[in-house]
Amino acid sequence: MVKLRLRDGERIQDAVKRFRKLVEHAGIKKEMRRREFYEKPSDCDRRNRRRAERRARMARLHQS
């Protein structure tokens, strides 16, 4: 949960900017996008497997 307290004399625009940064840093936006639509477990597994393969490939490239 993100909490934001207005500072003394802080403009609303600045507070909104800080709030957006806090939400982005907390990963709330990413989580909302992920939960927006149902994803089949097989699709989730496939996405995770491809992500792991990509990480392994990049690790081998940078290791050489």
Predicted model as a PDB file, atoms N, CA, C, CB and O in Angstrom, pLDDT in the B-factor column:
MODEL        1                                                                  
ATOM      1  N   MET A   1       0.845  -1.161   0.000  1.00 83.00           N  
ATOM      2  CA  MET A   1       0.000   0.000   0.000  1.00 83.00           C  
ATOM      3  C   MET A   1       0.902   1.238   0.000  1.00 83.00           C  
ATOM      4  CB  MET A   1      -0.968  -0.010   1.220  1.00 83.00           C  
ATOM      5  O   MET A   1       1.884   1.308   0.739  1.00 83.00           O  
ATOM      6  N   VAL A   2       0.553   2.193  -0.828  1.00 87.00           N  
ATOM      7  CA  VAL A   2       1.338   3.416  -0.942  1.00 87.00           C  
ATOM      8  C   VAL A   2       0.634   4.512  -0.151  1.00 87.00           C  
ATOM      9  CB  VAL A   2       1.529   3.834  -2.436  1.00 87.00           C  
ATOM     10  O   VAL A   2      -0.565   4.738  -0.315  1.00 87.00           O  
ATOM     11  N   LYS A   3       1.385   5.182   0.701  1.00 91.00           N  
ATOM     12  CA  LYS A   3       0.837   6.307   1.454  1.00 91.00           C  
ATOM     13  C   LYS A   3       1.642   7.546   1.111  1.00 91.00           C  
ATOM     14  CB  LYS A   3       0.860   6.033   2.990  1.00 91.00           C  
ATOM     15  O   LYS A   3       2.863   7.490   0.961  1.00 91.00           O  
ATOM     16  N   LEU A   4       0.953   8.647   0.991  1.00 91.00           N  
ATOM     17  CA  LEU A   4       1.604   9.900   0.635  1.00 91.00           C  
ATOM     18  C   LEU A   4       1.040  11.003   1.517  1.00 91.00           C  
ATOM     19  CB  LEU A   4       1.406  10.233  -0.873  1.00 91.00           C  
ATOM     20  O   LEU A   4      -0.174  11.183   1.607  1.00 91.00           O  
ATOM     21  N   ARG A   5       1.913  11.720   2.151  1.00 92.00           N  
ATOM     22  CA  ARG A   5       1.481  12.861   2.962  1.00 92.00           C  
ATOM     23  C   ARG A   5       1.956  14.132   2.274  1.00 92.00           C  
ATOM     24  CB  ARG A   5       2.038  12.770   4.430  1.00 92.00           C  
ATOM     25  O   ARG A   5       3.099  14.235   1.830  1.00 92.00           O  
ATOM     26  N   LEU A   6       1.057  15.081   2.201  1.00 92.00           N  
ATOM     27  CA  LEU A   6       1.423  16.358   1.597  1.00 92.00           C  
ATOM     28  C   LEU A   6       2.396  17.088   2.502  1.00 92.00           C  
ATOM     29  CB  LEU A   6       0.175  17.223   1.333  1.00 92.00           C  
ATOM     30  O   LEU A   6       2.220  17.156   3.719  1.00 92.00           O  
ATOM     31  N   ARG A   7       3.408  17.622   1.886  1.00 93.00           N  
ATOM     32  CA  ARG A   7       4.374  18.422   2.635  1.00 93.00           C  
ATOM     33  C   ARG A   7       3.834  19.843   2.766  1.00 93.00           C  
ATOM     34  CB  ARG A   7       5.773  18.418   1.938  1.00 93.00           C  
ATOM     35  O   ARG A   7       2.946  20.246   2.015  1.00 93.00           O  
ATOM     36  N   ASP A   8       4.367  20.595   3.715  1.00 93.00           N  
ATOM     37  CA  ASP A   8       3.913  21.976   3.901  1.00 93.00           C  
ATOM     38  C   ASP A   8       4.222  22.794   2.648  1.00 93.00           C  
ATOM     39  CB  ASP A   8       4.584  22.615   5.150  1.00 93.00           C  
ATOM     40  O   ASP A   8       5.364  22.843   2.190  1.00 93.00           O  
ATOM     41  N   GLY A   9       3.209  23.423   2.113  1.00 94.00           N  
ATOM     42  CA  GLY A   9       3.378  24.300   0.953  1.00 94.00           C  
ATOM     43  C   GLY A   9       3.637  23.557  -0.348  1.00 94.00           C  
ATOM     44  O   GLY A   9       4.045  24.177  -1.329  1.00 94.00           O  
ATOM     45  N   GLU A  10       3.410  22.236  -0.387  1.00 94.00           N  
ATOM     46  CA  GLU A  10       3.666  21.466  -1.604  1.00 94.00           C  
ATOM     47  C   GLU A  10       2.507  21.627  -2.576  1.00 94.00           C  
ATOM     48  CB  GLU A  10       3.889  19.974  -1.273  1.00 94.00           C  
ATOM     49  O   GLU A  10       1.339  21.581  -2.189  1.00 94.00           O  
ATOM     50  N   ARG A  11       2.847  21.814  -3.823  1.00 95.00           N  
ATOM     51  CA  ARG A  11       1.809  21.938  -4.849  1.00 95.00           C  
ATOM     52  C   ARG A  11       1.225  20.567  -5.142  1.00 95.00           C  
ATOM     53  CB  ARG A  11       2.376  22.579  -6.144  1.00 95.00           C  
ATOM     54  O   ARG A  11       1.886  19.544  -4.963  1.00 95.00           O  
ATOM     55  N   ILE A  12      -0.018  20.561  -5.595  1.00 94.00           N  
ATOM     56  CA  ILE A  12      -0.710  19.314  -5.907  1.00 94.00           C  
ATOM     57  C   ILE A  12       0.012  18.571  -7.030  1.00 94.00           C  
ATOM     58  CB  ILE A  12      -2.173  19.591  -6.301  1.00 94.00           C  
ATOM     59  O   ILE A  12       0.138  17.347  -6.986  1.00 94.00           O  
ATOM     60  N   GLN A  13       0.483  19.308  -8.034  1.00 96.00           N  
ATOM     61  CA  GLN A  13       1.185  18.682  -9.156  1.00 96.00           C  
ATOM     62  C   GLN A  13       2.426  17.925  -8.672  1.00 96.00           C  
ATOM     63  CB  GLN A  13       1.584  19.746 -10.198  1.00 96.00           C  
ATOM     64  O   GLN A  13       2.714  16.824  -9.143  1.00 96.00           O  
ATOM     65  N   ASP A  14       3.151  18.522  -7.735  1.00 95.00           N  
ATOM     66  CA  ASP A  14       4.344  17.858  -7.198  1.00 95.00           C  
ATOM     67  C   ASP A  14       3.970  16.616  -6.395  1.00 95.00           C  
ATOM     68  CB  ASP A  14       5.146  18.829  -6.318  1.00 95.00           C  
ATOM     69  O   ASP A  14       4.665  15.601  -6.454  1.00 95.00           O  
ATOM     70  N   ALA A  15       2.883  16.698  -5.654  1.00 95.00           N  
ATOM     71  CA  ALA A  15       2.435  15.548  -4.865  1.00 95.00           C  
ATOM     72  C   ALA A  15       1.995  14.407  -5.786  1.00 95.00           C  
ATOM     73  CB  ALA A  15       1.277  15.954  -3.922  1.00 95.00           C  
ATOM     74  O   ALA A  15       2.286  13.242  -5.517  1.00 95.00           O  
ATOM     75  N   VAL A  16       1.299  14.742  -6.865  1.00 95.00           N  
ATOM     76  CA  VAL A  16       0.863  13.721  -7.822  1.00 95.00           C  
ATOM     77  C   VAL A  16       2.076  13.067  -8.468  1.00 95.00           C  
ATOM     78  CB  VAL A  16      -0.060  14.335  -8.903  1.00 95.00           C  
ATOM     79  O   VAL A  16       2.087  11.854  -8.678  1.00 95.00           O  
ATOM     80  N   LYS A  17       3.091  13.852  -8.784  1.00 96.00           N  
ATOM     81  CA  LYS A  17       4.313  13.318  -9.378  1.00 96.00           C  
ATOM     82  C   LYS A  17       5.002  12.343  -8.407  1.00 96.00           C  
ATOM     83  CB  LYS A  17       5.275  14.472  -9.759  1.00 96.00           C  
ATOM     84  O   LYS A  17       5.448  11.269  -8.812  1.00 96.00           O  
ATOM     85  N   ARG A  18       5.082  12.726  -7.129  1.00 95.00           N  
ATOM     86  CA  ARG A  18       5.668  11.845  -6.127  1.00 95.00           C  
ATOM     87  C   ARG A  18       4.854  10.565  -5.978  1.00 95.00           C  
ATOM     88  CB  ARG A  18       5.771  12.562  -4.784  1.00 95.00           C  
ATOM     89  O   ARG A  18       5.408   9.474  -5.842  1.00 95.00           O  
ATOM     90  N   PHE A  19       3.516  10.717  -6.006  1.00 95.00           N  
ATOM     91  CA  PHE A  19       2.632   9.564  -5.886  1.00 95.00           C  
ATOM     92  C   PHE A  19       2.849   8.587  -7.036  1.00 95.00           C  
ATOM     93  CB  PHE A  19       1.171  10.015  -5.845  1.00 95.00           C  
ATOM     94  O   PHE A  19       2.920   7.378  -6.815  1.00 95.00           O  
ATOM     95  N   ARG A  20       2.952   9.092  -8.244  1.00 94.00           N  
ATOM     96  CA  ARG A  20       3.176   8.226  -9.404  1.00 94.00           C  
ATOM     97  C   ARG A  20       4.487   7.471  -9.274  1.00 94.00           C  
ATOM     98  CB  ARG A  20       3.169   9.046 -10.696  1.00 94.00           C  
ATOM     99  O   ARG A  20       4.560   6.286  -9.598  1.00 94.00           O  
ATOM    100  N   LYS A  21       5.526   8.157  -8.800  1.00 94.00           N  
ATOM    101  CA  LYS A  21       6.812   7.499  -8.611  1.00 94.00           C  
ATOM    102  C   LYS A  21       6.704   6.391  -7.562  1.00 94.00           C  
ATOM    103  CB  LYS A  21       7.882   8.523  -8.199  1.00 94.00           C  
ATOM    104  O   LYS A  21       7.258   5.308  -7.746  1.00 94.00           O  
ATOM    105  N   LEU A  22       5.998   6.655  -6.473  1.00 94.00           N  
ATOM    106  CA  LEU A  22       5.822   5.648  -5.420  1.00 94.00           C  
ATOM    107  C   LEU A  22       5.067   4.428  -5.943  1.00 94.00           C  
ATOM    108  CB  LEU A  22       5.076   6.253  -4.221  1.00 94.00           C  
ATOM    109  O   LEU A  22       5.427   3.289  -5.647  1.00 94.00           O  
ATOM    110  N   VAL A  23       4.016   4.680  -6.724  1.00 94.00           N  
ATOM    111  CA  VAL A  23       3.213   3.586  -7.284  1.00 94.00           C  
ATOM    112  C   VAL A  23       4.063   2.760  -8.242  1.00 94.00           C  
ATOM    113  CB  VAL A  23       1.956   4.137  -8.012  1.00 94.00           C  
ATOM    114  O   VAL A  23       4.014   1.530  -8.216  1.00 94.00           O  
ATOM    115  N   GLU A  24       4.836   3.429  -9.081  1.00 93.00           N  
ATOM    116  CA  GLU A  24       5.691   2.730 -10.039  1.00 93.00           C  
ATOM    117  C   GLU A  24       6.753   1.907  -9.303  1.00 93.00           C  
ATOM    118  CB  GLU A  24       6.363   3.738 -11.003  1.00 93.00           C  
ATOM    119  O   GLU A  24       7.014   0.759  -9.663  1.00 93.00           O  
ATOM    120  N   HIS A  25       7.350   2.489  -8.292  1.00 93.00           N  
ATOM    121  CA  HIS A  25       8.402   1.811  -7.535  1.00 93.00           C  
ATOM    122  C   HIS A  25       7.852   0.596  -6.775  1.00 93.00           C  
ATOM    123  CB  HIS A  25       9.062   2.791  -6.555  1.00 93.00           C  
ATOM    124  O   HIS A  25       8.540  -0.414  -6.629  1.00 93.00           O  
ATOM    125  N   ALA A  26       6.626   0.702  -6.301  1.00 93.00           N  
ATOM    126  CA  ALA A  26       6.015  -0.394  -5.548  1.00 93.00           C  
ATOM    127  C   ALA A  26       5.553  -1.534  -6.462  1.00 93.00           C  
ATOM    128  CB  ALA A  26       4.833   0.127  -4.737  1.00 93.00           C  
ATOM    129  O   ALA A  26       5.233  -2.618  -5.975  1.00 93.00           O  
ATOM    130  N   GLY A  27       5.515  -1.304  -7.776  1.00 93.00           N  
ATOM    131  CA  GLY A  27       5.117  -2.339  -8.718  1.00 93.00           C  
ATOM    132  C   GLY A  27       3.617  -2.510  -8.841  1.00 93.00           C  
ATOM    133  O   GLY A  27       3.153  -3.515  -9.380  1.00 93.00           O  
ATOM    134  N   ILE A  28       2.857  -1.554  -8.355  1.00 92.00           N  
ATOM    135  CA  ILE A  28       1.394  -1.662  -8.381  1.00 92.00           C  
ATOM    136  C   ILE A  28       0.870  -1.590  -9.809  1.00 92.00           C  
ATOM    137  CB  ILE A  28       0.756  -0.552  -7.528  1.00 92.00           C  
ATOM    138  O   ILE A  28      -0.036  -2.336 -10.183  1.00 92.00           O  
ATOM    139  N   LYS A  29       1.433  -0.703 -10.594  1.00 90.00           N  
ATOM    140  CA  LYS A  29       0.991  -0.534 -11.980  1.00 90.00           C  
ATOM    141  C   LYS A  29       1.225  -1.817 -12.783  1.00 90.00           C  
ATOM    142  CB  LYS A  29       1.729   0.652 -12.641  1.00 90.00           C  
ATOM    143  O   LYS A  29       0.360  -2.252 -13.544  1.00 90.00           O  
ATOM    144  N   LYS A  30       2.392  -2.406 -12.603  1.00 90.00           N  
ATOM    145  CA  LYS A  30       2.729  -3.645 -13.305  1.00 90.00           C  
ATOM    146  C   LYS A  30       1.788  -4.768 -12.889  1.00 90.00           C  
ATOM    147  CB  LYS A  30       4.189  -4.044 -13.029  1.00 90.00           C  
ATOM    148  O   LYS A  30       1.334  -5.550 -13.724  1.00 90.00           O  
ATOM    149  N   GLU A  31       1.501  -4.841 -11.607  1.00 92.00           N  
ATOM    150  CA  GLU A  31       0.603  -5.874 -11.089  1.00 92.00           C  
ATOM    151  C   GLU A  31      -0.815  -5.687 -11.629  1.00 92.00           C  
ATOM    152  CB  GLU A  31       0.592  -5.852  -9.552  1.00 92.00           C  
ATOM    153  O   GLU A  31      -1.488  -6.668 -11.945  1.00 92.00           O  
ATOM    154  N   MET A  32      -1.269  -4.456 -11.735  1.00 92.00           N  
ATOM    155  CA  MET A  32      -2.601  -4.186 -12.276  1.00 92.00           C  
ATOM    156  C   MET A  32      -2.694  -4.644 -13.732  1.00 92.00           C  
ATOM    157  CB  MET A  32      -2.934  -2.685 -12.165  1.00 92.00           C  
ATOM    158  O   MET A  32      -3.678  -5.266 -14.133  1.00 92.00           O  
ATOM    159  N   ARG A  33      -1.665  -4.332 -14.516  1.00 91.00           N  
ATOM    160  CA  ARG A  33      -1.669  -4.752 -15.916  1.00 91.00           C  
ATOM    161  C   ARG A  33      -1.656  -6.269 -16.022  1.00 91.00           C  
ATOM    162  CB  ARG A  33      -0.467  -4.160 -16.661  1.00 91.00           C  
ATOM    163  O   ARG A  33      -2.324  -6.841 -16.884  1.00 91.00           O  
ATOM    164  N   ARG A  34      -0.898  -6.917 -15.149  1.00 90.00           N  
ATOM    165  CA  ARG A  34      -0.812  -8.378 -15.186  1.00 90.00           C  
ATOM    166  C   ARG A  34      -2.165  -9.016 -14.848  1.00 90.00           C  
ATOM    167  CB  ARG A  34       0.271  -8.875 -14.206  1.00 90.00           C  
ATOM    168  O   ARG A  34      -2.520 -10.043 -15.426  1.00 90.00           O  
ATOM    169  N   ARG A  35      -2.906  -8.434 -13.940  1.00 92.00           N  
ATOM    170  CA  ARG A  35      -4.183  -9.005 -13.507  1.00 92.00           C  
ATOM    171  C   ARG A  35      -5.381  -8.514 -14.310  1.00 92.00           C  
ATOM    172  CB  ARG A  35      -4.403  -8.694 -12.064  1.00 92.00           C  
ATOM    173  O   ARG A  35      -6.517  -8.900 -14.033  1.00 92.00           O  
ATOM    174  N   GLU A  36      -5.135  -7.677 -15.289  1.00 94.00           N  
ATOM    175  CA  GLU A  36      -6.243  -7.093 -16.056  1.00 94.00           C  
ATOM    176  C   GLU A  36      -7.053  -8.175 -16.775  1.00 94.00           C  
ATOM    177  CB  GLU A  36      -5.707  -6.073 -17.076  1.00 94.00           C  
ATOM    178  O   GLU A  36      -8.281  -8.103 -16.819  1.00 94.00           O  
ATOM    179  N   PHE A  37      -6.368  -9.177 -17.339  1.00 94.00           N  
ATOM    180  CA  PHE A  37      -7.033 -10.254 -18.057  1.00 94.00           C  
ATOM    181  C   PHE A  37      -6.550 -11.579 -17.501  1.00 94.00           C  
ATOM    182  CB  PHE A  37      -6.770 -10.163 -19.582  1.00 94.00           C  
ATOM    183  O   PHE A  37      -5.426 -11.693 -17.013  1.00 94.00           O  
ATOM    184  N   TYR A  38      -7.418 -12.580 -17.584  1.00 94.00           N  
ATOM    185  CA  TYR A  38      -7.047 -13.916 -17.121  1.00 94.00           C  
ATOM    186  C   TYR A  38      -6.010 -14.509 -18.068  1.00 94.00           C  
ATOM    187  CB  TYR A  38      -8.294 -14.838 -17.027  1.00 94.00           C  
ATOM    188  O   TYR A  38      -6.135 -14.403 -19.288  1.00 94.00           O  
ATOM    189  N   GLU A  39      -5.001 -15.125 -17.501  1.00 93.00           N  
ATOM    190  CA  GLU A  39      -3.983 -15.797 -18.296  1.00 93.00           C  
ATOM    191  C   GLU A  39      -3.963 -17.262 -17.902  1.00 93.00           C  
ATOM    192  CB  GLU A  39      -2.583 -15.145 -18.100  1.00 93.00           C  
ATOM    193  O   GLU A  39      -3.871 -17.605 -16.723  1.00 93.00           O  
ATOM    194  N   LYS A  40      -4.052 -18.123 -18.915  1.00 95.00           N  
ATOM    195  CA  LYS A  40      -4.044 -19.552 -18.637  1.00 95.00           C  
ATOM    196  C   LYS A  40      -2.713 -19.942 -18.006  1.00 95.00           C  
ATOM    197  CB  LYS A  40      -4.298 -20.365 -19.927  1.00 95.00           C  
ATOM    198  O   LYS A  40      -1.679 -19.355 -18.325  1.00 95.00           O  
ATOM    199  N   PRO A  41      -2.731 -20.933 -17.112  1.00 96.00           N  
ATOM    200  CA  PRO A  41      -1.480 -21.370 -16.489  1.00 96.00           C  
ATOM    201  C   PRO A  41      -0.432 -21.818 -17.509  1.00 96.00           C  
ATOM    202  CB  PRO A  41      -1.759 -22.501 -15.523  1.00 96.00           C  
ATOM    203  O   PRO A  41       0.762 -21.598 -17.308  1.00 96.00           O  
ATOM    204  N   SER A  42      -0.872 -22.444 -18.597  1.00 97.00           N  
ATOM    205  CA  SER A  42       0.093 -22.886 -19.615  1.00 97.00           C  
ATOM    206  C   SER A  42       0.754 -21.677 -20.289  1.00 97.00           C  
ATOM    207  CB  SER A  42      -0.607 -23.777 -20.678  1.00 97.00           C  
ATOM    208  O   SER A  42       1.946 -21.717 -20.595  1.00 97.00           O  
ATOM    209  N   ASP A  43      -0.003 -20.614 -20.521  1.00 95.00           N  
ATOM    210  CA  ASP A  43       0.573 -19.401 -21.103  1.00 95.00           C  
ATOM    211  C   ASP A  43       1.544 -18.742 -20.134  1.00 95.00           C  
ATOM    212  CB  ASP A  43      -0.533 -18.412 -21.492  1.00 95.00           C  
ATOM    213  O   ASP A  43       2.585 -18.222 -20.536  1.00 95.00           O  
ATOM    214  N   CYS A  44       1.194 -18.771 -18.860  1.00 94.00           N  
ATOM    215  CA  CYS A  44       2.068 -18.195 -17.834  1.00 94.00           C  
ATOM    216  C   CYS A  44       3.381 -18.976 -17.770  1.00 94.00           C  
ATOM    217  CB  CYS A  44       1.366 -18.198 -16.447  1.00 94.00           C  
ATOM    218  O   CYS A  44       4.457 -18.384 -17.691  1.00 94.00           O  
ATOM    219  N   ASP A  45       3.287 -20.319 -17.805  1.00 96.00           N  
ATOM    220  CA  ASP A  45       4.486 -21.154 -17.781  1.00 96.00           C  
ATOM    221  C   ASP A  45       5.356 -20.900 -19.004  1.00 96.00           C  
ATOM    222  CB  ASP A  45       4.105 -22.632 -17.708  1.00 96.00           C  
ATOM    223  O   ASP A  45       6.580 -20.822 -18.897  1.00 96.00           O  
ATOM    224  N   ARG A  46       4.720 -20.770 -20.167  1.00 97.00           N  
ATOM    225  CA  ARG A  46       5.454 -20.519 -21.400  1.00 97.00           C  
ATOM    226  C   ARG A  46       6.181 -19.175 -21.335  1.00 97.00           C  
ATOM    227  CB  ARG A  46       4.503 -20.553 -22.604  1.00 97.00           C  
ATOM    228  O   ARG A  46       7.337 -19.068 -21.745  1.00 97.00           O  
ATOM    229  N   ARG A  47       5.505 -18.166 -20.823  1.00 94.00           N  
ATOM    230  CA  ARG A  47       6.117 -16.840 -20.708  1.00 94.00           C  
ATOM    231  C   ARG A  47       7.311 -16.881 -19.748  1.00 94.00           C  
ATOM    232  CB  ARG A  47       5.075 -15.802 -20.225  1.00 94.00           C  
ATOM    233  O   ARG A  47       8.359 -16.299 -20.027  1.00 94.00           O  
ATOM    234  N   ASN A  48       7.144 -17.568 -18.623  1.00 96.00           N  
ATOM    235  CA  ASN A  48       8.239 -17.683 -17.661  1.00 96.00           C  
ATOM    236  C   ASN A  48       9.417 -18.467 -18.232  1.00 96.00           C  
ATOM    237  CB  ASN A  48       7.747 -18.350 -16.385  1.00 96.00           C  
ATOM    238  O   ASN A  48      10.573 -18.116 -17.996  1.00 96.00           O  
ATOM    239  N   ARG A  49       9.124 -19.528 -18.984  1.00 97.00           N  
ATOM    240  CA  ARG A  49      10.189 -20.332 -19.586  1.00 97.00           C  
ATOM    241  C   ARG A  49      10.971 -19.509 -20.617  1.00 97.00           C  
ATOM    242  CB  ARG A  49       9.600 -21.599 -20.248  1.00 97.00           C  
ATOM    243  O   ARG A  49      12.200 -19.561 -20.659  1.00 97.00           O  
ATOM    244  N   ARG A  50      10.247 -18.751 -21.443  1.00 97.00           N  
ATOM    245  CA  ARG A  50      10.919 -17.901 -22.435  1.00 97.00           C  
ATOM    246  C   ARG A  50      11.753 -16.819 -21.768  1.00 97.00           C  
ATOM    247  CB  ARG A  50       9.893 -17.261 -23.370  1.00 97.00           C  
ATOM    248  O   ARG A  50      12.844 -16.489 -22.232  1.00 97.00           O  
ATOM    249  N   ARG A  51      11.234 -16.272 -20.681  1.00 96.00           N  
ATOM    250  CA  ARG A  51      11.994 -15.249 -19.948  1.00 96.00           C  
ATOM    251  C   ARG A  51      13.285 -15.845 -19.386  1.00 96.00           C  
ATOM    252  CB  ARG A  51      11.138 -14.648 -18.801  1.00 96.00           C  
ATOM    253  O   ARG A  51      14.336 -15.206 -19.435  1.00 96.00           O  
ATOM    254  N   ALA A  52      13.210 -17.069 -18.853  1.00 97.00           N  
ATOM    255  CA  ALA A  52      14.400 -17.735 -18.317  1.00 97.00           C  
ATOM    256  C   ALA A  52      15.396 -18.041 -19.431  1.00 97.00           C  
ATOM    257  CB  ALA A  52      14.010 -19.031 -17.585  1.00 97.00           C  
ATOM    258  O   ALA A  52      16.603 -17.887 -19.241  1.00 97.00           O  
ATOM    259  N   GLU A  53      14.899 -18.476 -20.596  1.00 97.00           N  
ATOM    260  CA  GLU A  53      15.795 -18.742 -21.724  1.00 97.00           C  
ATOM    261  C   GLU A  53      16.504 -17.469 -22.168  1.00 97.00           C  
ATOM    262  CB  GLU A  53      15.015 -19.348 -22.899  1.00 97.00           C  
ATOM    263  O   GLU A  53      17.699 -17.490 -22.465  1.00 97.00           O  
ATOM    264  N   ARG A  54      15.781 -16.380 -22.211  1.00 96.00           N  
ATOM    265  CA  ARG A  54      16.364 -15.092 -22.607  1.00 96.00           C  
ATOM    266  C   ARG A  54      17.432 -14.657 -21.602  1.00 96.00           C  
ATOM    267  CB  ARG A  54      15.262 -14.006 -22.720  1.00 96.00           C  
ATOM    268  O   ARG A  54      18.497 -14.175 -21.988  1.00 96.00           O  
ATOM    269  N   ARG A  55      17.139 -14.832 -20.312  1.00 96.00           N  
ATOM    270  CA  ARG A  55      18.123 -14.491 -19.281  1.00 96.00           C  
ATOM    271  C   ARG A  55      19.384 -15.335 -19.416  1.00 96.00           C  
ATOM    272  CB  ARG A  55      17.520 -14.677 -17.888  1.00 96.00           C  
ATOM    273  O   ARG A  55      20.497 -14.821 -19.296  1.00 96.00           O  
ATOM    274  N   ALA A  56      19.209 -16.641 -19.667  1.00 95.00           N  
ATOM    275  CA  ALA A  56      20.350 -17.538 -19.814  1.00 95.00           C  
ATOM    276  C   ALA A  56      21.171 -17.149 -21.032  1.00 95.00           C  
ATOM    277  CB  ALA A  56      19.885 -18.997 -19.927  1.00 95.00           C  
ATOM    278  O   ALA A  56      22.401 -17.150 -20.982  1.00 95.00           O  
ATOM    279  N   ARG A  57      20.499 -16.817 -22.123  1.00 94.00           N  
ATOM    280  CA  ARG A  57      21.194 -16.417 -23.355  1.00 94.00           C  
ATOM    281  C   ARG A  57      22.001 -15.143 -23.114  1.00 94.00           C  
ATOM    282  CB  ARG A  57      20.184 -16.203 -24.512  1.00 94.00           C  
ATOM    283  O   ARG A  57      23.147 -15.040 -23.551  1.00 94.00           O  
ATOM    284  N   MET A  58      21.413 -14.190 -22.433  1.00 93.00           N  
ATOM    285  CA  MET A  58      22.113 -12.931 -22.161  1.00 93.00           C  
ATOM    286  C   MET A  58      23.284 -13.169 -21.213  1.00 93.00           C  
ATOM    287  CB  MET A  58      21.143 -11.886 -21.562  1.00 93.00           C  
ATOM    288  O   MET A  58      24.331 -12.537 -21.354  1.00 93.00           O  
ATOM    289  N   ALA A  59      23.121 -14.066 -20.257  1.00 93.00           N  
ATOM    290  CA  ALA A  59      24.203 -14.378 -19.328  1.00 93.00           C  
ATOM    291  C   ALA A  59      25.383 -15.000 -20.062  1.00 93.00           C  
ATOM    292  CB  ALA A  59      23.710 -15.321 -18.226  1.00 93.00           C  
ATOM    293  O   ALA A  59      26.538 -14.682 -19.778  1.00 93.00           O  
ATOM    294  N   ARG A  60      25.081 -15.904 -21.025  1.00 91.00           N  
ATOM    295  CA  ARG A  60      26.162 -16.514 -21.810  1.00 91.00           C  
ATOM    296  C   ARG A  60      26.861 -15.473 -22.672  1.00 91.00           C  
ATOM    297  CB  ARG A  60      25.615 -17.647 -22.694  1.00 91.00           C  
ATOM    298  O   ARG A  60      28.082 -15.523 -22.826  1.00 91.00           O  
ATOM    299  N   LEU A  61      26.113 -14.535 -23.236  1.00 89.00           N  
ATOM    300  CA  LEU A  61      26.708 -13.484 -24.069  1.00 89.00           C  
ATOM    301  C   LEU A  61      27.646 -12.603 -23.256  1.00 89.00           C  
ATOM    302  CB  LEU A  61      25.614 -12.627 -24.713  1.00 89.00           C  
ATOM    303  O   LEU A  61      28.749 -12.283 -23.699  1.00 89.00           O  
ATOM    304  N   HIS A  62      27.207 -12.217 -22.079  1.00 88.00           N  
ATOM    305  CA  HIS A  62      28.001 -11.310 -21.247  1.00 88.00           C  
ATOM    306  C   HIS A  62      29.152 -12.025 -20.558  1.00 88.00           C  
ATOM    307  CB  HIS A  62      27.118 -10.647 -20.208  1.00 88.00           C  
ATOM    308  O   HIS A  62      30.119 -11.386 -20.143  1.00 88.00           O  
ATOM    309  N   GLN A  63      29.059 -13.331 -20.434  1.00 82.00           N  
ATOM    310  CA  GLN A  63      30.103 -14.091 -19.768  1.00 82.00           C  
ATOM    311  C   GLN A  63      31.328 -14.220 -20.652  1.00 82.00           C  
ATOM    312  CB  GLN A  63      29.592 -15.466 -19.377  1.00 82.00           C  
ATOM    313  O   GLN A  63      32.447 -14.239 -20.139  1.00 82.00           O  
ATOM    314  N   SER A  64      31.156 -14.307 -21.946  1.00 67.00           N  
ATOM    315  CA  SER A  64      32.291 -14.492 -22.866  1.00 67.00           C  
ATOM    316  C   SER A  64      33.168 -13.289 -22.984  1.00 67.00           C  
ATOM    317  CB  SER A  64      31.804 -14.856 -24.215  1.00 67.00           C  
ATOM    318  O   SER A  64      34.152 -13.313 -23.722  1.00 67.00           O  
TER     319      SER A  64                                                      
ENDMDL                                                                          
END                                                                             
